[in-house]
């Protein structure tokens, strides 16, 4: 997934009100950017860090900038949770996810379950429900999900279980938006209920996939498969 416009480098100051972030442009001007990430963003909000912004071209938008990435230990980390669906869709269409090849149609944001929308729905003609989660947390050597309690994420797991019971295929795909992790696991100390529900989902036939990303100032693309460790 290539960025639509060249990214602007800036310096991180602070995040507040969940979806707002103050940054300093190279000119010295301090601007407010939109943060499309509802998680805690643990370990990703250190003052003085290098960040990348994309210009907001929507004339109705209240803010001129959107926060895309932040540098952690010398490497970019993708924090914009509105990007993963497009990254995975592009990878499926270019046949870079072997487990999801062979489907004739791909649709995004299709209604299902209890007032939910599946990120990607594949068919051939059997339906395959693909839920995508963006992973940014790294506390030790592995990536972890979630970075905060996620009742919504638990709800999605239960809905995938229901899809399997109805005879469909269901896949939970974790997309690690950083390049310094070889494995990924559930942060059970952050959300034990999510961990338990994921184990229940696996026992009921929900498939788990995990892929990393290659990130640069021009694009974010799906990279190699990452081992997912359950507990």
C-alpha positions as a printed Julia matrix, in Angstrom:
231×3 Matrix{Float64}:
   0.0     0.0    0.0
   1.62    3.18  -1.2
   0.83    6.43   0.55
  -1.29    8.67  -1.64
   0.96   11.69  -1.01
   4.53   12.2    0.24
   4.76   12.0    4.02
   5.82   14.91   6.2
   8.46   14.29   8.87
   7.77   15.89  12.26
   8.64   15.54  15.95
   6.22   13.99  18.42
   5.17   16.13  21.38
   2.16   14.46  23.01
  -1.02   12.5   22.4
  -4.25   13.55  24.1
  -8.01   13.13  23.94
  -7.25    9.74  22.38
  -7.44   10.85  18.75
  -5.31   14.0   18.8
  -1.55   14.47  18.77
   0.65   17.56  18.91
   3.71   17.49  16.65
   6.37   19.99  15.62
   7.1    20.51  11.94
  10.68   21.18  10.73
   9.72   24.86  10.43
   9.1    24.92  14.18
   5.34   25.21  13.79
   3.32   23.07  16.2
   0.27   21.46  14.6
  -2.46   19.04  15.68
  -2.74   15.77  13.76
  -5.44   13.09  13.81
  -4.52    9.81  15.51
  -6.5     6.92  14.01
  -5.73    4.51  16.83
  -8.06    3.8   19.74
  -5.61    1.61  21.67
  -3.3     2.61  24.5
  -0.34    2.79  22.07
   1.89    1.53  24.86
   5.55    2.25  24.14
   4.78    4.41  21.12
   4.33    7.91  22.52
   7.78    9.06  23.61
   8.23   12.81  23.35
  10.89   13.82  20.84
  10.38   10.8   18.58
  10.39   11.16  14.82
   6.95   10.77  13.25
   5.53   10.74   9.75
   2.33   12.52   8.78
   0.15   12.33   5.69
  -1.67   15.43   4.43
  -5.42   15.29   4.9
  -6.81   16.11   1.45
 -10.47   15.94   2.49
 -11.74   19.55   2.33
 -14.26   18.77   5.08
 -11.63   17.49   7.49
 -11.04   19.54  10.64
  -7.31   18.72  10.76
  -4.68   19.08   8.04
  -2.59   16.07   9.06
  -2.98   12.38   9.87
  -0.42   10.51  11.97
   0.92    7.46  10.1
   4.12    6.19  11.74
   6.52    6.78  14.63
  10.18    5.8   14.94
  11.0     3.35  17.75
  14.59    2.15  18.22
  15.5     3.46  14.79
  12.64    1.74  12.93
   9.23    3.01  11.79
   6.1     1.58  13.4
   2.74    1.98  11.68
   0.14    3.35  14.09
  -2.73    4.18  11.71
  -5.29    1.41  12.31
  -7.27    2.44   9.23
  -4.47    1.12   6.97
  -4.28   -2.67   7.66
  -7.4    -3.62   5.69
  -5.99   -2.05   2.54
  -2.57   -3.65   3.16
  -4.12   -7.11   3.51
  -6.48   -6.63   0.56
  -3.55   -5.69  -1.65
  -1.6    -8.75  -0.44
  -4.54  -11.1   -1.12
  -5.05   -9.69  -4.61
  -1.35  -10.12  -5.4
  -1.44  -13.68  -4.0
   1.13  -13.01  -1.26
  -0.91  -14.78   1.41
  -0.88  -18.48   0.39
  -3.55  -19.37   2.94
  -6.02  -16.98   1.3
  -5.47  -17.8   -2.37
  -8.07  -19.2   -4.73
 -11.04  -16.99  -3.94
 -13.03  -15.4   -6.76
 -14.45  -12.39  -4.96
 -13.31  -10.05  -2.21
 -15.53   -7.57  -0.39
 -14.72   -5.24   2.48
 -16.77   -4.09   5.47
 -19.65   -6.53   4.96
 -22.32   -6.61   7.67
 -22.45   -9.8    9.75
 -22.97  -10.98  13.31
 -24.45   -8.58  15.84
 -24.12   -5.12  14.3
 -20.58   -5.87  13.11
 -18.76   -5.63   9.79
 -16.2    -8.18   8.71
 -12.98   -6.6    7.44
 -12.72   -8.85   4.38
 -15.19  -11.4    3.02
 -13.9   -13.9    0.46
 -15.99  -16.38  -1.51
 -15.38  -19.26  -3.92
 -18.32  -19.97  -3.37
 -17.73  -20.97   0.27
 -17.46  -17.86   2.4
 -14.29  -16.98   4.29
 -14.57  -14.3    6.98
 -11.26  -12.49   7.62
 -10.95  -10.26  10.67
  -7.79   -8.1   10.78
  -6.09   -6.7   13.87
  -3.24   -4.2   13.81
  -0.4    -5.11  16.18
   2.06   -2.47  17.43
   2.92   -3.5   21.01
   6.4    -4.86  21.8
   7.5    -5.1   25.44
  10.12   -7.83  25.2
  11.17   -9.49  21.93
   7.78  -10.53  20.55
   4.88   -8.49  19.26
   1.74   -8.61  21.4
  -1.98   -8.0   21.01
  -3.95   -6.25  22.44
  -2.34   -3.2   24.04
  -5.51   -2.49  26.06
  -8.63   -4.38  27.1
 -10.69   -4.95  23.96
 -14.28   -6.04  24.45
 -14.81   -5.31  20.76
 -12.0    -7.7   19.82
 -13.5   -10.41  22.04
 -16.89   -9.85  20.38
 -15.29  -10.35  16.97
 -13.76  -13.66  18.06
 -17.14  -14.93  19.23
 -18.7   -13.9   15.93
 -16.01  -15.78  14.0
 -16.82  -18.86  16.08
 -20.46  -18.5   15.03
 -19.45  -18.28  11.35
 -17.5   -21.55  11.65
 -20.48  -23.24  13.29
 -22.61  -22.1   10.36
 -20.27  -23.9    7.96
 -18.09  -21.01   6.81
 -14.36  -20.49   7.07
 -13.14  -17.87   9.59
  -9.66  -16.36   9.89
  -8.2   -14.01  12.47
  -5.24  -12.23  10.87
  -2.82  -10.26  13.03
  -0.84   -7.67  11.06
   2.33   -6.61  12.88
   3.08   -3.04  11.78
   6.72   -3.1   12.83
   9.9    -4.8   11.62
  11.6    -5.89  14.84
   9.53   -8.94  15.83
   9.92  -12.59  14.82
   7.0   -13.89  16.9
   3.66  -12.62  18.17
   1.51  -13.59  21.15
  -1.51  -12.5   23.16
  -0.89  -10.02  25.96
  -2.91  -12.1   28.41
  -1.83   -9.96  31.34
  -3.55   -7.02  29.66
  -6.73   -8.83  28.63
  -7.14  -12.35  29.98
 -10.68  -12.58  28.64
  -9.44  -11.96  25.11
  -6.77  -14.63  25.57
  -9.34  -17.17  26.79
 -11.74  -16.35  23.97
  -8.98  -16.71  21.37
  -8.14  -20.18  22.69
 -11.84  -21.02  22.52
 -11.96  -19.75  18.93
  -9.0   -21.9   17.92
 -10.62  -25.0   19.46
 -13.78  -24.22  17.48
 -11.99  -24.01  14.14
 -11.12  -20.33  13.75
  -7.77  -20.11  11.93
  -4.97  -17.81  13.09
  -2.61  -16.05  10.68
   0.08  -13.53  11.53
   2.16  -11.47   9.09
   4.68   -8.71   9.48
   5.09   -5.55   7.43
   7.83   -3.69   5.63
   7.49    0.01   6.33
   9.03    3.03   4.65
   8.15    6.67   4.06
   6.57    5.7    0.73
   4.64    2.51   1.51
   3.64   -0.22   3.93
   3.47   -3.72   2.47
   2.79   -7.15   3.89
   6.02   -9.06   4.52
   6.83  -12.53   5.81
   4.69  -14.78   7.98
   5.28  -14.54  11.74
   4.81  -17.35  14.24
   1.85  -16.78  16.55
   2.26  -18.22  20.04
  -0.8   -19.08  22.13
  -0.95  -19.75  25.86
